[in-house]
Amino acid sequence: MSWNETTRTYYDRSFLRYASDLTDDEWALIEPEIPLPNRMGRPRKWPMREIMNALLYIASTGCQWRMLPRDFPPFSTVQKYFYWWRDDRLLEKINHRLLFECREAHGRSPHPSAGVIDSQSVKTTESGGITGFDAGKNIKGRKRHILTDTEGFLVTALVHAADVQDRDGAPAVLMEARDKFPWLRHIFADGGYAGDKLKRKLKKVGPFRMEIIKRSDKMKGFKVLPRRWVVERTFAWLERSRRLAKDWERCWTSAIAWLFMAHIRIATRRLARACFI
């Protein structure tokens, strides 16, 4: 879509309090997955839409919990819900349904049959948690290991130490996707996933077929390689959320939750614009 005065209105968010806030159409995509309040507990003081807006604000700006603006619920309340939703894997469930809707909006079957896998090494802070040194990228920190469909939408993600080789981390990623996406069989990957060791491990995980797409030795300069560019673009999409500029989390489960939060931000905006158009 070309950028002009007509299409600019599809992306305009100036009518919102913050650009990260959910529109009515975007909230309608998320609201059905939010758990209802406990009938035996205290009534909720804050609307769930405001909790989600606060989390999206942190994901978008990368600010600390205590720097959350005062027109949001108290940071301790937002933090509490984040930890609840992280432990219940609610953000993954929301992403799971949004993935189906995004694929249908692109005219595809909701169940992906092929995916693209890759990892990204990022630096960590002094907060602690698992860490390692990636000699290939010269980075001390963690690896974000993600699997996308062929459209680039996030299927699943894991975070582990940066010294874990791609071929060693791939089985855990594919095991996460195996039960949720039973039709997913064909996986595209780069040369880091080649070798008989990974093939032997995948036989224990499931009937996955790994297709390695390598760069030719005769190739000079930058060239777009088939399929591999899709997952690289997804990393670029995710890094628009400044919370992911670095891995700030002590707990790797929190790091995974922010990955899904960043993708929920992308998916809801795309689906809402598709409905608007």
C-alpha positions as CSV (number, residue, x, y, z in Angstrom):
1,M,0.0,0.0,0.0
2,S,1.5,3.4,-1.0
3,W,1.8,6.1,1.6
4,N,-0.5,9.0,0.7
5,E,-3.2,11.2,2.3
6,T,-5.9,8.5,1.7
7,T,-4.0,5.6,3.2
8,R,-2.6,7.7,6.0
9,T,-6.0,7.6,7.8
10,Y,-5.7,3.8,8.1
11,Y,-2.6,4.3,10.4
12,D,-3.7,7.5,12.2
13,R,-3.8,7.1,16.0
14,S,-3.8,10.8,17.0
15,F,-7.3,10.5,18.4
16,L,-6.1,8.1,21.1
17,R,-4.6,9.1,24.5
18,Y,-1.4,7.3,23.6
19,A,-0.5,5.8,20.3
20,S,-0.1,2.5,22.0
21,D,-3.7,2.4,23.3
22,L,-6.1,-0.1,21.8
23,T,-8.9,1.1,19.5
24,D,-12.4,-0.3,19.9
25,D,-11.9,-2.7,17.0
26,E,-8.5,-3.9,18.4
27,W,-10.0,-4.4,21.9
28,A,-12.8,-6.4,20.4
29,L,-10.3,-8.9,19.1
30,I,-8.7,-9.4,22.6
31,E,-11.6,-9.0,25.0
32,P,-13.1,-12.5,24.4
33,E,-9.9,-14.1,25.7
34,I,-9.7,-12.1,28.9
35,P,-10.8,-14.2,31.9
36,L,-14.0,-13.2,33.6
37,P,-13.8,-12.0,37.2
38,N,-14.0,-14.5,40.0
39,R,-17.6,-14.5,41.3
40,M,-16.5,-15.2,44.8
41,G,-13.7,-12.5,44.9
42,R,-13.6,-8.8,45.1
43,P,-15.0,-6.8,42.2
44,R,-12.4,-5.6,39.8
45,K,-11.4,-2.0,40.4
46,W,-9.7,-1.4,37.0
47,P,-11.1,-2.3,33.6
48,M,-9.1,-5.0,31.8
49,R,-8.8,-2.7,28.7
50,E,-6.7,-0.3,30.8
51,I,-4.5,-3.1,32.0
52,M,-3.8,-4.2,28.4
53,N,-3.2,-0.6,27.4
54,A,-0.7,-0.2,30.1
55,L,1.2,-3.4,29.1
56,L,1.2,-2.2,25.4
57,Y,2.5,1.2,26.6
58,I,5.4,-0.6,28.3
59,A,6.0,-2.8,25.3
60,S,6.0,0.1,22.9
61,T,8.1,2.6,24.9
62,G,10.3,0.2,26.9
63,C,9.8,2.2,30.1
64,Q,10.3,0.7,33.6
65,W,7.3,-0.5,35.6
66,R,7.6,2.5,38.0
67,M,7.7,5.0,35.1
68,L,4.2,4.0,34.0
69,P,2.1,7.3,33.6
70,R,-0.3,7.9,36.4
71,D,-3.4,7.9,34.1
72,F,-2.9,4.1,33.9
73,P,-3.7,1.8,36.8
74,P,-1.0,1.6,39.5
75,F,2.1,-0.2,38.2
76,S,1.9,-2.8,40.9
77,T,-1.6,-3.8,39.6
78,V,-0.5,-3.9,36.0
79,Q,2.6,-5.9,37.0
80,K,0.4,-8.4,39.0
81,Y,-1.8,-9.0,36.0
82,F,1.2,-9.4,33.7
83,Y,2.6,-12.1,36.0
84,W,-0.8,-13.9,36.2
85,W,-1.2,-13.8,32.5
86,R,2.4,-15.0,32.0
87,D,2.0,-17.9,34.3
88,D,-1.4,-18.9,32.8
89,R,0.1,-18.5,29.3
90,L,-2.8,-16.2,28.4
91,L,-0.8,-14.1,26.1
92,E,0.1,-17.2,24.1
93,K,-3.6,-18.2,23.9
94,I,-4.5,-14.7,22.6
95,N,-1.7,-14.9,20.1
96,H,-2.8,-18.4,19.0
97,R,-6.3,-17.1,18.1
98,L,-5.0,-13.9,16.4
99,L,-2.7,-16.1,14.3
100,F,-5.7,-18.0,12.9
101,E,-7.5,-14.7,12.2
102,C,-4.5,-13.1,10.5
103,R,-4.1,-16.1,8.2
104,E,-7.8,-16.1,7.3
105,A,-7.5,-12.4,6.6
106,H,-4.7,-13.2,4.1
107,G,-6.9,-15.9,2.4
108,R,-4.9,-18.8,3.9
109,S,-6.0,-21.8,5.9
110,P,-6.1,-21.0,9.6
111,H,-3.8,-24.0,10.4
112,P,-0.3,-23.4,9.1
113,S,1.4,-26.4,7.4
114,A,4.8,-24.8,6.9
115,G,6.9,-22.5,9.0
116,V,10.3,-20.7,9.2
117,I,12.6,-21.0,12.2
118,D,15.5,-18.8,13.3
119,S,17.1,-17.3,16.4
120,Q,18.3,-13.8,17.5
121,S,20.9,-13.2,20.1
122,V,20.3,-10.2,22.3
123,K,22.2,-8.6,25.2
124,T,20.9,-8.9,28.8
125,T,21.4,-6.6,31.8
126,E,22.7,-7.1,35.3
127,S,19.2,-8.3,36.4
128,G,20.4,-11.9,36.3
129,G,18.8,-15.0,35.0
130,I,20.1,-17.5,32.3
131,T,22.8,-16.1,30.1
132,G,25.6,-17.3,27.8
133,F,28.0,-16.2,25.1
134,D,27.3,-16.5,21.4
135,A,30.7,-16.7,19.8
136,G,29.3,-16.3,16.3
137,K,27.6,-13.0,17.1
138,N,30.0,-11.9,19.8
139,I,27.1,-11.3,22.2
140,K,26.7,-12.2,25.8
141,G,23.1,-12.7,26.7
142,R,20.1,-14.8,25.5
143,K,18.7,-16.2,22.3
144,R,15.1,-15.6,21.1
145,H,14.2,-18.6,19.2
146,I,11.0,-18.2,17.1
147,L,8.9,-20.1,14.6
148,T,6.7,-18.2,12.2
149,D,4.3,-19.3,9.5
150,T,5.2,-18.5,5.9
151,E,3.4,-15.1,6.2
152,G,5.7,-14.1,9.1
153,F,3.2,-14.3,11.9
154,L,4.5,-15.7,15.2
155,V,3.6,-19.3,15.9
156,T,5.7,-20.0,19.0
157,A,8.8,-18.7,20.8
158,L,11.3,-19.8,23.4
159,V,14.2,-18.0,25.1
160,H,17.4,-19.7,26.2
161,A,21.0,-18.9,26.8
162,A,22.9,-17.5,23.8
163,D,25.5,-20.3,23.9
164,V,22.9,-22.9,22.9
165,Q,23.4,-23.7,19.3
166,D,20.5,-23.3,16.9
167,R,20.4,-27.1,16.1
168,D,20.2,-27.8,19.9
169,G,17.4,-25.3,20.6
170,A,15.2,-26.1,17.6
171,P,13.7,-29.4,19.0
172,A,12.3,-27.6,22.1
173,V,10.8,-24.9,19.8
174,L,9.2,-27.4,17.5
175,M,7.9,-29.4,20.5
176,E,6.1,-26.3,21.7
177,A,4.4,-26.0,18.3
178,R,3.7,-29.8,17.8
179,D,0.5,-30.1,19.9
180,K,-1.0,-26.6,19.1
181,F,-0.4,-26.9,15.3
182,P,-0.8,-30.6,14.3
183,W,-0.7,-29.8,10.6
184,L,2.7,-28.1,10.8
185,R,5.2,-30.3,9.1
186,H,7.6,-28.5,6.8
187,I,10.2,-26.2,8.3
188,F,12.5,-23.8,6.4
189,A,15.8,-22.9,8.1
190,D,19.3,-21.6,7.5
191,G,22.6,-23.5,7.5
192,G,22.8,-23.4,11.3
193,Y,20.1,-26.1,11.5
194,A,21.9,-28.5,9.1
195,G,23.3,-31.8,10.2
196,D,22.4,-35.4,11.2
197,K,22.3,-34.6,14.9
198,L,19.2,-32.4,14.5
199,K,17.5,-34.9,12.2
200,R,17.9,-37.6,14.8
201,K,16.4,-35.4,17.5
202,L,13.5,-34.4,15.3
203,K,12.5,-38.0,14.9
204,K,11.7,-38.1,18.6
205,V,9.8,-34.8,18.4
206,G,7.5,-35.3,15.5
207,P,7.2,-35.9,11.7
208,F,8.9,-32.6,10.8
209,R,10.7,-32.1,7.5
210,M,13.6,-29.6,7.7
211,E,14.5,-27.8,4.5
212,I,17.9,-26.0,4.7
213,I,18.2,-22.9,2.5
214,K,21.8,-22.0,2.2
215,R,23.6,-19.0,0.7
216,S,25.6,-19.9,-2.4
217,D,29.4,-19.5,-2.2
218,K,29.2,-17.7,-5.6
219,M,26.7,-15.1,-4.3
220,K,28.2,-11.7,-3.7
221,G,26.7,-8.8,-1.7
222,F,23.2,-8.8,-0.1
223,K,20.7,-11.2,-1.6
224,V,17.2,-12.0,-0.5
225,L,17.0,-15.8,0.1
226,P,13.7,-17.6,-0.4
227,R,11.7,-18.1,2.8
228,R,14.5,-17.1,5.2
229,W,13.7,-13.4,4.8
230,V,10.2,-14.0,6.3
231,V,11.4,-14.7,9.8
232,E,14.0,-11.9,9.6
233,R,11.2,-9.5,8.8
234,T,9.3,-10.8,11.9
235,F,12.3,-10.0,14.1
236,A,12.2,-6.5,12.7
237,W,8.5,-6.2,13.4
238,L,9.0,-7.3,17.0
239,E,11.9,-4.9,17.6
240,R,9.6,-2.0,16.9
241,S,8.5,-2.6,20.5
242,R,11.3,-0.9,22.5
243,R,10.9,-3.3,25.4
244,L,12.6,-5.9,23.2
245,A,15.6,-3.7,22.3
246,K,17.4,-5.6,25.0
247,D,16.4,-8.5,27.2
248,W,15.6,-6.7,30.5
249,E,14.0,-9.6,32.2
250,R,15.4,-11.8,35.0
251,C,13.0,-14.6,34.2
252,W,13.0,-16.2,30.8
253,T,9.3,-16.8,30.9
254,S,8.8,-13.0,31.2
255,A,11.0,-12.5,28.2
256,I,8.8,-14.9,26.2
257,A,5.6,-13.1,27.4
258,W,6.9,-9.8,26.0
259,L,7.6,-11.4,22.7
260,F,3.9,-12.5,22.5
261,M,2.8,-9.1,23.7
262,A,4.7,-7.4,20.9
263,H,3.2,-9.7,18.3
264,I,-0.3,-9.1,19.8
265,R,0.3,-5.4,19.2
266,I,1.2,-6.2,15.5
267,A,-1.6,-8.6,14.9
268,T,-4.5,-6.6,16.4
269,R,-3.5,-3.5,14.4
270,R,-3.3,-5.4,11.1
271,L,-6.7,-7.1,11.7
272,A,-8.4,-3.9,12.7
273,R,-7.0,-2.1,9.6
274,A,-8.2,-5.0,7.4
275,C,-11.7,-4.5,8.8
276,F,-11.5,-0.8,8.4
277,I,-10.5,-1.1,4.7
